[in-house]
Amino acid sequence: MTPKRYYKGIVVTGKGCDFLAQFITDRMQLNVKRGDVTVFSAYSILYGLYWNRAKYKFFFTAENTHAPTSHWLQFENIHLRIPSLTLSLGFDYCDHPRYMRFPYWLERPFGPFSTLESVSEFVHQHNYADIASRTKQCAFICRKDYYDDRALFADMVEQIMPISYPSDFRHNDDDMRGKYNDDKIAYLRQFRFNLCPENTNSRGYVTEKIFEAIAAGCVPIYWGNEGYPEPDILNPKAIVYLDKDNPTEGLELLRKLKEDPEAYAEFASQPRFLPNAEKTIYAYYERLEKKMKDIFKN
C-alpha cells in the first residue's frame, strides 16, 4: 500500500492518483483547499474510502476490480457502495452519475496534459510501423502471472519463436534494465512482435500494454477485453489476437507472419488506429474536464 501524501493540497493515496491530482490542479488550474480532495486507487486501503471526510473523494483504478480472488476485487463497483464517493474512474462501460470510463492507458502513454494536437501527433507518428531495423523476434514484459494465463500464452508462442523476458516473469534478458535503463519502448523497438496479454479477460479492461507495443512499432500479440481491445480506436486487423480457449487461428497467423517476410511486412504496414481515433481518445479528456468543472462548480 502507498502511504498518503499531498500533491498541491490534494491527498493522494495510491498508484494512479498523481494523474488525477495533476489533472485537477495543473491542467485545469482548479483551486483546491488543502485536505478538501482525496484521490484513492485500487492500491489504497479500502476503509479509507468509507471513513475519509474530504469534501471531494475520487477513485481511480489501474487494475481490473472484477478480477476473481484478487486484492482489487474489494473495490468492485465502489461507486455503487459508497454514496459519499464523488467520482470513480475505471475500465467499465457503465452509466452512473458517480462513474466515468477513463482507462489506465490514458495515463500511459498519453498523460494528464494531453491535447488534441499531442494525441493526433502520437496517432500519426505510430500509425504505421518501422520494421526495417528489427533484429529480434518477440519480447514479453511481465512482472507477475496471477492466473497462469500468461505462462500459457508464452508457452504457445515459444512453439513458434523465441521470447525475450526482460522483467521478473521468466527473466532471461538483462538489456531492458541495463542497456535501456528500464525504458520499455526503447527496448521493444528491437522486436518484431510484442506478446502483451492482459492479466485478465474482462469487458472494457484494456491497459497500457497494447499501446506500448504500438508505440514501439511492434506487432501486438494480444489477449483481453473479449477479443476487441478499444474497438473504436484500434484496428483489429493490425493485432494478432490469441483466444485462450481457441488459439489455433491466432497461432496459425503468427506462424505465417514469422516465416513469411512478405506477409509480415504487409501485416505490419496496416494502420494501427482507426480513422478519427485521435478524436475518440481526446473525447475522454473533454468528458473528464466537463465533469470536473461541474463537480467543483457546486
Secondary structure, 3 states (H helix, E strand, C coil): CCCCEEECCEEECCCCHHHHHHHHHHHCCCCCCCCCEEEEECCCCHHHHHHCCCCEEEEECCCCCCCCCCHHHHHCCHHHHCCCCCEEEECCCCCCCCEEECCHHHCCCCCCCCCHHHHHHHHHHHCCCCCCCCCEEEECCCCCCCCCHHHHHHHHHHCCCCEECCCCCCCCCCHHHHCCCCCHHHHHCCEEEEECCCCCCCCCCCCCHHHHHHHCCCEEEECCHHHCCCCCCECHHHCEECCCCCCHHHHHHHHHHHHCHHHHHHHHCCCCECCCHHHHHHHHHHHHHHHHHHHHHC
